Amino acid sequence: MKTHRLYFLWVLISHNILLSSEVLLYLFAYKIKDQLPLNLIIEKLIGCGNMVTAADIIREFDDV
């Protein structure tokens, strides 16, 4: 599990993706609710661009 968190942080840093605490809460909620795999979350985050908003997360994961 720790390896997954480190990989997640590496992706955020290497792609210069900025997340607010609100975005992290939405990601956590969608991950728990829908049992989303981490690789799907990372792919969607990379596709959102550098500044990810709560609206981006809702748009990407609400239909998953």
HELIX and SHEET records of a PDB file:
HELIX    1   1 LYS A    2  SER A   14  1                                  13    
HELIX    2   2 SER A   21  ASP A   34  1                                  14    
HELIX    3   3 LEU A   38  CYS A   48  1                                  11    
HELIX    4   4 ALA A   54  PHE A   61  1                                   8    
END                                                                             
